[in-house]
Amino acid sequence: MKKQILLIFILFLPIFVFPNHKGAHSYLQSSFPEQGSVIEEGVSELELVFNAGIEKSSIVEIYGSKENSIAIKELIVESPTIYVTLEEALHTDDYEVRWAVIGDDGHPTDGVFHFSILLPVQEEVEDEKVEEVEEAEQLDEVLNGENELREEESKNVIADKQSSNLPFIISLIVIGLAVFLFIYRRKG
């Protein structure tokens, strides 16, 4: 009887030794603008609220309908919320927001949501539009390089978090072998 109690204690020991192993994940709970919404004014700030805590290494990317990347001026993570400030207010277009976060539990999650901006029609000089497009394309090239660096950093953080489960897995294997040997010797 004492051996059975000891065996049960050994089997449940990893649960108490590694208490940071959680089952929850962080998912997008709400956002501004909301999924599928049509906004009739320029938007220069976005807000993403998650259902659980998130780490600082979160990534948010915004794209227009032509897959053009929108310049982000500032990204602030105040868990469980991400605040995104844009370089310029968004104009009439359909937008896609891609996000990738690592929850406080160490699990990465990502997702996408869409919204549209529909501003009143204004007369603009064609030359001004051409200049704005050229400037935006130059800025996109610079920002794409920065976004690639952010993605690489996020991948490194995710790899580090995944390797943190290694001691837990090794201890389970060792305990399993110990139980097997204990039972094998007892029968033999």
TITIMI-914577 format. One record per residue (C-alpha): x, y, z. Coordinates in Angstrom, 3 decimals, always signed. Each point is the difference from the previous one (the first is absolute). Last residue first. Layout:
<atom x="X" y="Y" z="Z"/>
...
# end
This chain:
<atom x="+10.271" y="-10.590" z="-11.753"/>
<atom x="-3.409" y="+1.605" z="+0.577"/>
<atom x="+1.400" y="+2.604" z="+2.408"/>
<atom x="+3.004" y="+0.601" z="-2.214"/>
<atom x="-2.232" y="+0.836" z="-3.003"/>
<atom x="-2.320" y="+2.230" z="+2.075"/>
<atom x="+2.889" y="+2.088" z="+1.371"/>
<atom x="+1.745" y="+0.068" z="-3.383"/>
<atom x="-3.170" y="+1.283" z="-1.713"/>
<atom x="-0.621" y="+2.587" z="+2.743"/>
<atom x="+3.577" y="+1.264" z="-0.275"/>
<atom x="-0.238" y="+0.142" z="-3.797"/>
<atom x="-3.205" y="+2.031" z="+0.201"/>
<atom x="+1.555" y="+2.332" z="+2.570"/>
<atom x="+3.002" y="+0.582" z="-2.263"/>
<atom x="-2.255" y="+0.648" z="-3.015"/>
<atom x="-2.200" y="+2.399" z="+1.969"/>
<atom x="+3.089" y="+1.841" z="+1.282"/>
<atom x="+1.289" y="+0.396" z="-3.557"/>
<atom x="-3.321" y="+1.459" z="-1.168"/>
<atom x="-0.125" y="+2.545" z="+2.825"/>
<atom x="+3.642" y="+0.979" z="-0.490"/>
<atom x="-0.674" y="+0.561" z="-3.754"/>
<atom x="-3.041" y="+2.243" z="+0.446"/>
<atom x="+2.211" y="+3.122" z="-0.075"/>
<atom x="+1.039" y="-0.954" z="-3.557"/>
<atom x="-3.329" y="+1.275" z="-1.306"/>
<atom x="+0.508" y="+3.395" z="+1.627"/>
<atom x="+3.460" y="+0.434" z="-1.557"/>
<atom x="-1.335" y="-0.938" z="-3.449"/>
<atom x="-2.820" y="+2.548" z="+0.387"/>
<atom x="+2.495" y="+2.707" z="+0.991"/>
<atom x="+2.151" y="-0.783" z="-3.055"/>
<atom x="-3.059" y="+0.105" z="-2.271"/>
<atom x="-0.994" y="+3.365" z="+1.483"/>
<atom x="+3.466" y="+1.427" z="-0.638"/>
<atom x="-0.138" y="-1.188" z="-3.620"/>
<atom x="-3.456" y="+1.557" z="-0.443"/>
<atom x="+1.216" y="+3.306" z="+1.425"/>
<atom x="+2.998" y="+0.010" z="-2.378"/>
<atom x="-2.310" y="-0.696" z="-2.956"/>
<atom x="-2.241" y="+2.851" z="+1.135"/>
<atom x="+2.985" y="+2.384" z="+0.006"/>
<atom x="+0.977" y="-0.955" z="-3.566"/>
<atom x="-3.620" y="+0.373" z="-1.128"/>
<atom x="-0.005" y="+3.420" z="+1.653"/>
<atom x="+2.745" y="+1.363" z="-2.260"/>
<atom x="-1.658" y="-1.274" z="-3.183"/>
<atom x="-3.412" y="+1.224" z="+1.166"/>
<atom x="+1.420" y="+3.502" z="+0.583"/>
<atom x="+1.211" y="+0.175" z="-3.589"/>
<atom x="-3.389" y="-1.190" z="-1.269"/>
<atom x="-1.819" y="+2.526" z="+2.192"/>
<atom x="+2.133" y="+2.853" z="-1.331"/>
<atom x="-0.741" y="-1.006" z="-3.595"/>
<atom x="-3.729" y="-0.316" z="+0.715"/>
<atom x="-0.104" y="+3.384" z="+1.719"/>
<atom x="+1.777" y="+1.652" z="-2.936"/>
<atom x="-2.441" y="-1.532" z="-2.495"/>
<atom x="-2.987" y="+1.099" z="+2.086"/>
<atom x="+1.286" y="+3.561" z="+0.236"/>
<atom x="+0.438" y="+0.128" z="-3.777"/>
<atom x="-3.583" y="-1.214" z="-0.542"/>
<atom x="-1.458" y="+2.975" z="+1.899"/>
<atom x="-2.669" y="-1.083" z="+2.424"/>
<atom x="-3.759" y="+0.358" z="-0.033"/>
<atom x="-1.538" y="-1.629" z="+3.032"/>
<atom x="-2.261" y="-3.058" z="+0.267"/>
<atom x="-1.239" y="-0.699" z="+3.558"/>
<atom x="+2.135" y="-2.615" z="+1.786"/>
<atom x="-0.746" y="-3.730" z="-0.065"/>
<atom x="+2.502" y="-1.917" z="+2.148"/>
<atom x="-0.385" y="-3.765" z="+0.073"/>
<atom x="+0.668" y="-2.737" z="+2.552"/>
<atom x="+1.678" y="-3.399" z="+0.089"/>
<atom x="+1.345" y="-2.355" z="+2.670"/>
<atom x="+2.918" y="-2.414" z="+0.057"/>
<atom x="+1.442" y="-2.456" z="+2.466"/>
<atom x="+2.941" y="-1.209" z="+2.000"/>
<atom x="+0.751" y="-2.069" z="+3.063"/>
<atom x="+3.265" y="-0.908" z="+1.718"/>
<atom x="-0.113" y="-1.999" z="+3.252"/>
<atom x="+2.262" y="+1.127" z="+2.845"/>
<atom x="-2.751" y="+0.096" z="+2.650"/>
<atom x="+0.285" y="+3.791" z="+0.146"/>
<atom x="-1.174" y="-0.128" z="-3.581"/>
<atom x="+2.297" y="+0.512" z="-2.957"/>
<atom x="-1.547" y="+2.224" z="-2.614"/>
<atom x="-0.391" y="+0.172" z="-3.774"/>
<atom x="-2.314" y="+2.470" z="-1.708"/>
<atom x="-1.061" y="+0.644" z="-3.586"/>
<atom x="-2.303" y="+2.948" z="-0.690"/>
<atom x="-1.602" y="+0.114" z="-3.450"/>
<atom x="-1.323" y="+3.226" z="-1.468"/>
<atom x="-2.516" y="+0.939" z="-2.700"/>
<atom x="+0.504" y="+3.516" z="-1.328"/>
<atom x="-0.970" y="+3.640" z="+0.508"/>
<atom x="+2.828" y="+1.620" z="+1.944"/>
<atom x="+1.824" y="-1.015" z="+3.179"/>
<atom x="+1.418" y="+2.758" z="+2.185"/>
<atom x="+3.755" y="+0.366" z="-0.277"/>
<atom x="+3.037" y="-1.385" z="+1.862"/>
<atom x="-2.284" y="-2.436" z="+1.832"/>
<atom x="-0.345" y="-0.507" z="+3.750"/>
<atom x="-0.654" y="-3.568" z="+1.162"/>
<atom x="-1.105" y="-0.783" z="+3.557"/>
<atom x="+0.190" y="-3.659" z="+1.067"/>
<atom x="-2.068" y="-1.137" z="+2.991"/>
<atom x="+0.359" y="-2.962" z="+2.425"/>
<atom x="+2.638" y="+1.075" z="+1.002"/>
<atom x="+1.109" y="+3.571" z="-0.649"/>
<atom x="+1.773" y="-0.460" z="-3.319"/>
<atom x="+0.775" y="+3.241" z="-1.841"/>
<atom x="+0.608" y="+0.120" z="-3.758"/>
<atom x="+1.096" y="+3.354" z="-1.417"/>
<atom x="+0.267" y="+1.669" z="-3.400"/>
<atom x="-1.359" y="-2.876" z="-2.075"/>
<atom x="+0.222" y="+0.482" z="-3.762"/>
<atom x="-2.668" y="-1.854" z="-1.988"/>
<atom x="+1.242" y="-2.863" z="-2.197"/>
<atom x="-1.380" y="-0.109" z="-3.518"/>
<atom x="-1.794" y="-3.275" z="-0.722"/>
<atom x="-2.096" y="+1.814" z="-2.650"/>
<atom x="-3.037" y="+0.007" z="+2.310"/>
<atom x="+1.982" y="+1.683" z="+2.779"/>
<atom x="+2.161" y="-1.831" z="+2.525"/>
<atom x="+0.513" y="+0.359" z="+3.745"/>
<atom x="+2.573" y="-1.934" z="+2.017"/>
<atom x="-0.068" y="-0.649" z="+3.748"/>
<atom x="+2.721" y="-1.922" z="+1.852"/>
<atom x="+0.212" y="-0.841" z="+3.701"/>
<atom x="+3.387" y="-0.283" z="+1.736"/>
<atom x="-1.296" y="+1.749" z="+3.146"/>
<atom x="-1.756" y="-3.122" z="+1.309"/>
<atom x="-3.727" y="-0.610" z="+0.153"/>
<atom x="-2.485" y="-0.497" z="+2.846"/>
<atom x="-3.394" y="-1.525" z="-0.662"/>
<atom x="-3.213" y="+0.753" z="-1.944"/>
<atom x="+1.763" y="+2.386" z="-2.378"/>
<atom x="-0.794" y="+3.634" z="-0.837"/>
<atom x="+1.267" y="+1.530" z="-3.265"/>
<atom x="-0.121" y="+3.784" z="-0.382"/>
<atom x="+0.649" y="+1.948" z="-3.181"/>
<atom x="+0.958" y="+3.639" z="-0.438"/>
<atom x="+0.100" y="+2.307" z="-3.042"/>
<atom x="-3.481" y="-0.628" z="-1.382"/>
<atom x="-1.448" y="+2.393" z="-2.566"/>
<atom x="-3.759" y="+0.307" z="+0.100"/>
<atom x="-2.939" y="-1.961" z="-1.386"/>
<atom x="+0.900" y="-3.353" z="+1.588"/>
<atom x="-1.398" y="-3.226" z="-1.433"/>
<atom x="+0.238" y="-2.928" z="+2.433"/>
<atom x="+0.782" y="-3.581" z="-0.993"/>
<atom x="+2.063" y="-0.796" z="+3.121"/>
<atom x="-0.091" y="+2.986" z="+2.355"/>
<atom x="+2.094" y="+3.130" z="-0.407"/>
<atom x="+0.892" y="-0.097" z="+2.795"/>
<atom x="+0.386" y="-3.519" z="+1.292"/>
<atom x="-1.547" y="-2.677" z="+2.165"/>
<atom x="+0.840" y="-3.390" z="+1.546"/>
<atom x="+3.078" y="-0.919" z="-2.015"/>
<atom x="+1.340" y="-3.284" z="+1.352"/>
<atom x="+2.530" y="-0.779" z="+2.717"/>
<atom x="+0.348" y="-3.685" z="+0.856"/>
<atom x="-0.837" y="-1.926" z="+3.156"/>
<atom x="+1.416" y="-3.401" z="+0.922"/>
<atom x="+2.658" y="+0.972" z="+2.500"/>
<atom x="+3.393" y="-1.530" z="+0.847"/>
<atom x="+1.397" y="+2.510" z="+2.490"/>
<atom x="-0.411" y="-2.471" z="+2.890"/>
<atom x="+3.038" y="-2.131" z="-0.935"/>
<atom x="+0.984" y="-1.721" z="+3.272"/>
<atom x="-3.606" y="-0.466" z="+1.136"/>
<atom x="-1.243" y="-1.682" z="-3.146"/>
<atom x="+3.317" y="-1.807" z="-0.339"/>
<atom x="-0.564" y="-1.736" z="+3.387"/>
<atom x="-3.265" y="-1.665" z="-1.032"/>
<atom x="+1.597" y="-3.264" z="-1.140"/>
<atom x="+2.442" y="-0.083" z="+2.915"/>
<atom x="-2.819" y="+0.441" z="+2.522"/>
<atom x="-1.999" y="-2.795" z="-1.647"/>
<atom x="+3.026" y="-2.317" z="+0.218"/>
<atom x="+0.593" y="+0.907" z="+3.647"/>
<atom x="-3.650" y="-0.752" z="+0.789"/>
<atom x="+0.303" y="-3.325" z="-1.822"/>
<atom x="+3.219" y="-0.856" z="+1.843"/>
<atom x="-1.633" y="+0.752" z="+3.340"/>
<atom x="-2.838" y="-2.409" z="-0.831"/>
# end
